[in-house]
């Protein structure tokens, strides 16, 4: 199931920068309203979409509607587009807690129920990195301290039948990349449409940074949509500008990554 989590996280990161059209008019609600009208209790276009965004990232990586509902702990025709309802669905399955994990659904709120949500895309020693829909009318990346008072708690999707709050795993010994780094094109960066052996090197490097980030095509030598989204995932992990263009700054950050 690790690959499932990676796909969901990659989808979330790939959506960074998406802006709503009008008042809460989004492709995420349109996706459910058109393709899965029984996923929610009513049509959702025009509704606040932070929770719909999370459901979208899971749904597009699921085999079918039933699998997505299972992973999100939601029934058919659910009220899961609302944060408090979504949190309670996890709670009913015993899958809520206070420890962040990659792929978890993070809930925010300072009262008795959550009022905003997103997806955890990375966790460091003291930080939680998220991607959130409906954040200033768009999809944005945020960083919080683990002890932030804004964090209400976490819901743990059923990517697998693991325990809802996993025990800490030991940090593997850090080591630099042992493969060959790609030579940047004359323009100074890789972009969609690039092909060849240097793209293969770049794809191998990205797979080292984020295993599973190229689930469909792997290192095929073509910088298409999958490589573009994988690049954004890696850039997020490297702490550089997330734009899907692999250039000098990404390359330098990769050389220092895990050292």
C-alpha positions as CSV (number, residue, x, y, z in Angstrom):
1,X,0.0,0.0,0.0
2,X,3.0,2.3,0.2
3,X,2.7,3.0,-3.5
4,X,-1.0,4.0,-2.9
5,X,0.1,6.6,-0.3
6,X,2.8,7.9,-2.7
7,X,0.3,8.4,-5.5
8,X,-2.2,10.3,-3.3
9,X,0.6,12.5,-2.0
10,X,1.9,13.1,-5.5
11,X,-1.6,14.0,-6.7
12,X,-1.9,16.6,-3.9
13,X,1.4,18.2,-4.6
14,X,0.7,18.2,-8.3
15,X,-2.4,20.4,-7.6
16,X,-0.5,23.1,-5.8
17,X,-1.4,26.5,-7.4
18,X,-4.8,25.4,-8.7
19,X,-7.3,28.3,-8.2
20,X,-11.0,28.1,-7.8
21,X,-13.2,29.7,-10.5
22,X,-15.8,32.1,-9.0
23,X,-17.1,31.3,-5.4
24,X,-15.9,27.7,-4.6
25,X,-16.3,26.5,-8.2
26,X,-13.7,23.8,-8.7
27,X,-12.8,20.8,-10.9
28,X,-12.8,18.7,-7.7
29,X,-16.5,19.1,-7.0
30,X,-17.3,18.8,-10.8
31,X,-15.4,15.5,-10.8
32,X,-17.6,14.0,-8.2
33,X,-20.9,15.6,-9.3
34,X,-20.4,14.2,-12.9
35,X,-18.6,10.9,-12.3
36,X,-19.7,9.8,-8.8
37,X,-23.0,11.4,-8.0
38,X,-23.6,8.9,-5.2
39,X,-20.3,9.6,-3.4
40,X,-21.9,12.5,-1.4
41,X,-25.3,13.1,-0.1
42,X,-25.8,16.1,-2.5
43,X,-24.0,17.7,-5.4
44,X,-21.1,19.8,-4.1
45,X,-20.2,22.4,-6.7
46,X,-20.1,25.7,-4.9
47,X,-19.4,24.2,-1.5
48,X,-16.3,24.8,0.5
49,X,-13.9,22.3,-1.0
50,X,-11.0,21.6,1.4
51,X,-12.4,18.2,2.3
52,X,-13.6,17.6,-1.3
53,X,-9.9,18.1,-2.4
54,X,-8.7,15.4,0.0
55,X,-11.4,13.0,-1.3
56,X,-10.4,13.8,-4.9
57,X,-6.8,13.0,-4.3
58,X,-7.8,9.6,-3.0
59,X,-10.6,8.9,-5.5
60,X,-8.4,9.5,-8.6
61,X,-5.9,6.9,-7.3
62,X,-8.5,4.3,-6.4
63,X,-9.7,1.4,-8.4
64,X,-13.4,2.4,-8.0
65,X,-15.8,4.3,-5.8
66,X,-16.1,1.5,-3.2
67,X,-12.3,1.4,-2.7
68,X,-12.2,5.2,-2.1
69,X,-15.0,5.0,0.3
70,X,-13.3,2.2,2.2
71,X,-10.0,4.1,2.3
72,X,-11.6,7.3,3.6
73,X,-13.8,5.4,6.1
74,X,-16.9,6.9,4.5
75,X,-20.3,5.3,3.6
76,X,-22.0,5.9,0.2
77,X,-23.8,9.2,-0.1
78,X,-21.8,10.5,2.8
79,X,-21.6,13.9,4.4
80,X,-17.8,13.6,4.0
81,X,-17.4,16.9,2.2
82,X,-17.7,18.5,5.6
83,X,-14.7,18.5,7.9
84,X,-16.5,17.5,11.1
85,X,-18.4,14.7,9.4
86,X,-15.2,13.4,7.7
87,X,-13.3,13.5,11.1
88,X,-16.2,11.6,12.7
89,X,-16.1,8.9,10.0
90,X,-12.5,8.2,10.9
91,X,-13.3,8.3,14.6
92,X,-16.1,5.7,14.2
93,X,-13.5,3.3,12.7
94,X,-10.9,4.1,15.5
95,X,-8.6,5.8,13.0
96,X,-8.0,9.2,14.6
97,X,-5.0,10.4,16.6
98,X,-2.5,13.2,17.3
99,X,0.6,11.8,15.5
100,X,1.2,13.0,11.9
101,X,2.0,10.6,9.1
102,X,2.5,11.0,5.4
103,X,-0.8,10.5,3.6
104,X,-2.9,11.3,6.7
105,X,-5.7,13.7,6.6
106,X,-4.9,16.6,8.9
107,X,-7.8,18.6,10.6
108,X,-7.6,22.1,11.9
109,X,-9.7,23.9,14.4
110,X,-9.5,25.4,17.9
111,X,-13.1,24.6,19.1
112,X,-14.9,21.3,19.6
113,X,-14.9,20.3,15.9
114,X,-12.6,20.8,12.9
115,X,-13.2,23.6,10.4
116,X,-10.5,23.0,7.8
117,X,-8.5,20.0,6.4
118,X,-5.7,18.9,4.1
119,X,-3.3,16.1,3.3
120,X,0.1,15.5,5.1
121,X,2.7,15.3,2.4
122,X,5.8,15.2,4.6
123,X,6.9,15.0,8.2
124,X,10.2,16.1,9.7
125,X,11.5,15.9,13.3
126,X,9.4,18.9,14.3
127,X,7.4,20.0,11.3
128,X,4.3,18.9,9.4
129,X,4.1,19.8,5.7
130,X,0.6,19.8,4.1
131,X,-1.2,20.5,0.9
132,X,-4.6,22.1,1.5
133,X,-7.5,23.0,-0.8
134,X,-9.6,26.2,-0.4
135,X,-6.6,28.0,1.2
136,X,-6.9,31.6,0.1
137,X,-9.2,30.3,-2.7
138,X,-6.6,27.9,-4.1
139,X,-4.5,24.8,-3.3
140,X,-1.5,25.7,-1.3
141,X,1.4,24.1,0.6
142,X,1.9,24.9,4.3
143,X,4.3,24.0,7.1
144,X,3.3,23.8,10.8
145,X,5.1,22.8,13.9
146,X,3.9,19.5,15.2
147,X,2.6,21.2,18.4
148,X,0.7,23.9,16.5
149,X,-2.4,24.9,18.4
150,X,-4.2,25.1,15.1
151,X,-4.0,21.3,14.6
152,X,-7.2,19.6,15.8
153,X,-6.0,16.0,15.0
154,X,-5.4,13.5,12.2
155,X,-7.6,10.9,10.4
156,X,-5.7,7.9,9.1
157,X,-7.1,6.6,5.8
158,X,-7.2,2.8,5.4
159,X,-4.5,2.5,2.8
160,X,-3.8,-0.8,4.6
161,X,-4.9,-2.5,7.8
162,X,-2.2,-1.0,9.9
163,X,-2.8,0.4,13.3
164,X,-4.2,4.0,13.2
165,X,-1.2,5.5,15.0
166,X,2.0,3.7,13.9
167,X,5.0,3.4,16.2
168,X,7.9,5.6,15.2
169,X,10.3,4.0,12.6
170,X,14.0,4.4,12.9
171,X,15.6,6.9,10.6
172,X,17.7,5.1,7.9
173,X,21.3,6.0,7.6
174,X,21.6,8.9,5.3
175,X,23.7,8.6,2.1
176,X,24.1,10.6,-1.0
177,X,22.8,9.5,-4.5
178,X,25.2,7.0,-6.0
179,X,23.8,7.2,-9.6
180,X,24.8,9.6,-12.3
181,X,23.3,13.1,-12.2
182,X,21.7,14.4,-15.4
183,X,23.2,17.1,-17.5
184,X,20.9,20.1,-17.6
185,X,19.7,21.2,-21.1
186,X,21.2,24.4,-22.5
187,X,18.1,26.3,-21.4
188,X,19.0,25.4,-17.8
189,X,16.2,23.1,-16.9
190,X,14.1,20.1,-17.9
191,X,10.5,20.6,-18.9
192,X,7.6,18.8,-20.4
193,X,8.4,17.3,-23.8
194,X,12.1,16.6,-23.1
195,X,13.3,13.2,-24.1
196,X,16.5,11.1,-24.0
197,X,19.1,9.5,-21.8
198,X,19.5,12.6,-19.6
199,X,15.8,12.4,-18.8
200,X,16.3,8.8,-17.8
201,X,19.0,9.9,-15.4
202,X,16.7,12.6,-14.0
203,X,13.9,10.1,-13.6
204,X,16.2,7.6,-11.8
205,X,17.3,10.5,-9.5
206,X,13.6,11.4,-8.8
207,X,12.8,7.8,-7.9
208,X,15.6,7.8,-5.4
209,X,14.3,11.0,-3.8
210,X,10.7,9.9,-3.8
211,X,10.3,6.1,-4.3
212,X,7.1,5.3,-6.2
213,X,6.8,8.8,-7.7
214,X,6.7,7.4,-11.3
215,X,4.3,4.5,-10.8
216,X,3.1,4.1,-14.4
217,X,6.0,4.8,-16.7
218,X,9.1,4.7,-14.5
219,X,12.4,5.8,-16.2
220,X,11.1,5.8,-19.8
221,X,13.1,8.8,-21.0
222,X,10.1,11.0,-21.7
223,X,9.4,14.0,-19.5
224,X,5.6,13.9,-19.6
225,X,2.8,14.6,-17.1
226,X,3.9,11.9,-14.7
227,X,7.5,13.2,-14.7
228,X,6.3,16.8,-14.3
229,X,4.2,15.8,-11.2
230,X,7.0,13.7,-9.8
231,X,9.4,16.6,-10.2
232,X,7.0,18.8,-8.1
233,X,6.9,16.0,-5.4
234,X,10.7,15.9,-5.3
235,X,11.0,19.7,-5.3
236,X,8.6,19.8,-2.3
237,X,10.8,17.3,-0.5
238,X,14.0,19.2,-1.4
239,X,12.6,22.5,-0.2
240,X,13.0,24.4,-3.4
241,X,10.4,26.2,-5.6
242,X,7.7,23.7,-6.7
243,X,7.2,24.4,-10.4
244,X,7.8,21.1,-12.2
245,X,10.9,22.6,-14.0
246,X,14.1,20.7,-12.9
247,X,16.9,23.2,-13.0
248,X,20.1,24.3,-11.2
249,X,18.5,24.8,-7.7
250,X,16.8,21.5,-7.8
251,X,20.0,19.8,-8.9
252,X,22.1,21.4,-6.2
253,X,19.5,20.5,-3.5
254,X,19.4,16.9,-4.7
255,X,23.2,16.7,-4.4
256,X,22.8,17.6,-0.7
257,X,19.7,15.5,0.0
258,X,20.1,12.8,2.6
259,X,23.8,13.5,3.1
